[in-house]
Amino acid sequence: MTPFLPQSGLKDILCRAPVVPVVVIEKLVGAASLARALVAGGLSAIEVTLRTKAALEAIRIIAAEVEGAVVGAGTVLNPRQLEAAREAGARFAVSPGATDALLDAADALGVPLLPGVANASEAMALIARGYQFAKFFPAEPAGGTPYLKALASPLPQLQFCPTGGLTLETAPNYLALPNVVCVGGSWMLRPEAIAAHDWEAVTAASKQAARLRKCNGKPGRCRFDA
């Protein structure tokens, strides 16, 4: 049997669009419609955070009912959550940090995991395990674009998805960096639009995000043009 490679298939997911929407779902009503609105706007890789009781069932619904969606689980903290997310239909997972237990579980379960880092030592630990992609979190408090730019030269093996405090206005600054594959954000998910089930507004905001850059398919990296 061919051994599972860390993050197998994750590059294709991260390269689907310049932005991975980070979604918090409190109620199942409208979960599928919300995902459809994101997909219609060009954001098909969707991270549903495991911060609510509805999250796992929302992942299950989106995976089963929303054509074109590639749903993943966010805020995965331990192997138990990772296994539950996989069983619900998550095709990838995202964590705010990285532990040996979580990384081992991702290898064992065959789940493409995007673990979080906030400094060079954490990034080096992932590189040592064969990882090519990491979440830079929390991006703005952890040093923002100057810090990520400083990591590009000494650690070219690792590409980042910065998440945490990004907006439509600041995302292009990250996307311009050579070691950024995509960004994560929730600015296209305005609470008032979600509460009103205004899916057209979500789609319109998603289209803005999807236009930031587009992938040119270079090996190991996604570059985008405005």
C-alpha positions as CSV (number, residue, x, y, z in Angstrom):
1,M,0.0,0.0,0.0
2,T,1.3,3.4,-0.9
3,P,2.0,5.4,2.3
4,F,0.0,8.6,2.8
5,L,2.0,11.7,2.1
6,P,1.4,14.7,4.4
7,Q,-1.1,17.1,2.8
8,S,-1.7,14.9,-0.2
9,G,-4.2,16.7,-2.4
10,L,-4.2,19.9,-0.4
11,K,-2.4,22.0,-3.0
12,D,-5.3,21.5,-5.4
13,I,-7.8,22.6,-2.8
14,L,-5.8,25.7,-1.8
15,C,-5.4,26.7,-5.4
16,R,-9.1,26.6,-6.2
17,A,-9.4,30.4,-5.4
18,P,-7.3,33.1,-3.7
19,V,-9.5,33.1,-0.6
20,V,-10.7,30.2,1.6
21,P,-13.8,31.5,3.4
22,V,-13.8,30.8,7.1
23,V,-17.4,30.0,8.1
24,V,-19.0,29.8,11.5
25,I,-22.4,28.2,11.3
26,E,-24.6,28.6,14.3
27,K,-27.8,27.1,12.8
28,L,-28.3,24.4,10.2
29,V,-31.1,26.3,8.5
30,G,-29.5,28.0,5.5
31,A,-26.2,26.1,5.8
32,A,-26.5,24.6,2.3
33,S,-27.7,27.9,0.8
34,L,-24.8,29.7,2.3
35,A,-22.3,27.2,0.8
36,R,-24.1,27.5,-2.6
37,A,-23.7,31.3,-2.4
38,L,-20.0,31.0,-1.8
39,V,-19.5,28.5,-4.6
40,A,-21.6,30.7,-7.0
41,G,-19.2,33.5,-6.1
42,G,-16.1,31.5,-7.0
43,L,-15.1,30.4,-3.5
44,S,-15.5,26.6,-3.6
45,A,-13.0,25.5,-0.9
46,I,-15.0,26.3,2.3
47,E,-13.7,26.0,5.9
48,V,-16.4,25.3,8.4
49,T,-15.0,25.9,11.9
50,L,-15.8,23.5,14.7
51,R,-16.7,26.2,17.1
52,T,-20.4,25.5,17.2
53,K,-22.6,22.5,18.0
54,A,-24.0,22.7,14.4
55,A,-20.6,22.5,12.7
56,L,-20.2,18.8,12.1
57,E,-23.8,18.4,10.8
58,A,-23.3,21.5,8.6
59,I,-20.2,19.9,7.1
60,R,-22.2,16.7,6.4
61,I,-25.0,18.7,4.7
62,I,-22.7,20.7,2.6
63,A,-20.7,17.7,1.5
64,A,-23.8,15.8,0.5
65,E,-25.9,18.6,-1.0
66,V,-23.8,21.4,-2.4
67,E,-22.4,20.6,-5.9
68,G,-19.0,22.1,-6.4
69,A,-18.2,22.7,-2.8
70,V,-15.0,21.3,-1.2
71,V,-15.8,21.5,2.5
72,G,-13.2,21.3,5.2
73,A,-13.2,21.5,9.0
74,G,-11.5,24.4,10.8
75,T,-10.5,24.8,14.4
76,V,-9.5,21.2,14.6
77,L,-7.7,20.8,17.9
78,N,-7.3,17.0,18.5
79,P,-7.4,13.6,16.8
80,R,-11.0,13.0,17.9
81,Q,-12.2,16.1,16.2
82,L,-10.2,15.2,13.1
83,E,-11.8,11.8,12.8
84,A,-15.3,13.2,13.4
85,A,-14.7,15.8,10.7
86,R,-13.6,13.1,8.2
87,E,-16.6,11.0,9.0
88,A,-18.8,14.0,8.4
89,G,-17.4,14.4,4.9
90,A,-14.7,17.0,5.4
91,R,-12.1,16.8,2.6
92,F,-9.5,18.8,4.4
93,A,-8.8,20.1,7.9
94,V,-7.4,23.3,9.4
95,S,-5.9,23.8,12.8
96,P,-4.8,27.0,14.6
97,G,-1.6,25.2,15.7
98,A,0.1,21.9,15.5
99,T,0.7,19.1,18.0
100,D,2.5,15.8,17.3
101,A,-0.8,14.0,18.2
102,L,-2.7,15.9,15.6
103,L,-0.1,15.6,12.9
104,D,0.2,11.8,13.6
105,A,-3.6,11.5,13.4
106,A,-3.7,13.3,10.0
107,D,-1.1,10.9,8.7
108,A,-3.0,7.9,10.0
109,L,-6.4,9.0,8.8
110,G,-5.2,10.3,5.5
111,V,-6.7,13.7,6.0
112,P,-5.0,16.7,4.3
113,L,-4.2,19.0,7.2
114,L,-3.3,22.7,7.1
115,P,-1.7,23.2,10.6
116,G,-1.2,26.7,12.0
117,V,2.1,28.3,12.8
118,A,3.0,31.7,14.2
119,N,6.8,31.7,14.1
120,A,9.9,30.3,12.4
121,S,10.5,27.5,14.9
122,E,7.0,26.1,14.4
123,A,7.4,26.4,10.6
124,M,10.7,24.5,10.7
125,A,9.1,21.7,12.8
126,L,6.5,21.3,10.0
127,I,9.1,21.3,7.3
128,A,11.0,18.5,9.2
129,R,7.8,16.4,8.9
130,G,7.5,17.0,5.1
131,Y,4.8,19.7,5.2
132,Q,4.6,22.1,2.3
133,F,1.7,24.3,3.5
134,A,0.8,26.0,6.8
135,K,-1.7,28.4,8.1
136,F,-0.1,31.6,9.4
137,F,-2.2,32.5,12.4
138,P,-3.2,34.9,13.8
139,A,-1.8,36.7,10.8
140,E,-2.2,40.3,11.7
141,P,-1.3,40.0,15.5
142,A,1.6,37.6,14.6
143,G,3.4,40.1,12.5
144,G,1.5,40.4,9.3
145,T,3.0,40.8,5.9
146,P,6.5,42.0,7.1
147,Y,6.9,38.8,9.2
148,L,5.8,36.5,6.4
149,K,8.0,38.3,3.9
150,A,11.0,37.8,6.2
151,L,10.3,34.0,6.3
152,A,10.3,33.6,2.5
153,S,14.1,33.6,2.0
154,P,15.2,31.3,4.9
155,L,12.2,28.9,4.6
156,P,11.3,28.7,0.9
157,Q,10.0,25.1,1.4
158,L,6.8,26.3,3.1
159,Q,3.9,28.1,1.6
160,F,1.4,29.9,3.8
161,C,-2.4,30.6,4.0
162,P,-2.5,33.6,6.4
163,T,-5.7,33.9,8.4
164,G,-6.8,36.2,11.2
165,G,-7.8,39.8,10.8
166,L,-7.6,40.0,7.0
167,T,-10.0,42.1,5.0
168,L,-10.7,42.7,1.3
169,E,-8.4,45.7,1.5
170,T,-5.5,44.0,3.2
171,A,-5.7,40.5,1.5
172,P,-3.9,41.7,-1.7
173,N,-0.8,42.7,0.4
174,Y,-0.6,39.0,1.6
175,L,-1.3,37.6,-1.8
176,A,1.5,39.5,-3.3
177,L,4.1,37.7,-1.2
178,P,6.0,34.9,-2.9
179,N,5.4,32.4,0.0
180,V,1.6,32.9,0.2
181,V,-0.6,30.3,-1.7
182,C,-4.0,31.8,-0.6
183,V,-5.6,33.6,2.3
184,G,-8.4,32.8,4.7
185,G,-11.0,35.2,5.7
186,S,-14.6,35.9,6.6
187,W,-15.2,39.4,5.4
188,M,-17.5,38.2,2.6
189,L,-19.8,36.7,5.3
190,R,-21.4,39.8,6.9
191,P,-23.5,38.9,9.9
192,E,-26.4,41.0,8.8
193,A,-26.5,39.3,5.4
194,I,-26.3,35.8,7.0
195,A,-29.1,36.7,9.4
196,A,-31.3,37.9,6.6
197,H,-30.4,35.0,4.4
198,D,-29.2,37.5,1.8
199,W,-27.4,35.0,-0.3
200,E,-27.0,37.4,-3.2
201,A,-25.0,39.7,-1.0
202,V,-22.7,36.7,0.0
203,T,-22.3,35.8,-3.7
204,A,-21.4,39.4,-4.7
205,A,-18.9,39.7,-1.9
206,S,-17.4,36.3,-2.8
207,K,-17.0,37.4,-6.4
208,Q,-15.0,40.4,-5.2
209,A,-12.7,38.0,-3.2
210,A,-12.4,35.6,-6.1
211,R,-11.2,38.3,-8.4
212,L,-8.2,39.2,-6.3
213,R,-5.9,36.8,-8.2
214,K,-6.2,33.7,-10.2
215,C,-3.9,30.6,-10.1
216,N,-1.4,30.0,-12.9
217,G,-0.6,26.5,-11.8
218,K,3.1,26.8,-11.2
219,P,4.4,23.7,-9.3
220,G,4.5,24.2,-5.5
221,R,3.0,27.7,-5.7
222,C,-0.1,29.6,-6.8
223,R,0.3,33.0,-8.2
224,F,-2.6,35.3,-9.1
225,D,-3.2,38.3,-11.3
226,A,-5.6,41.1,-10.4
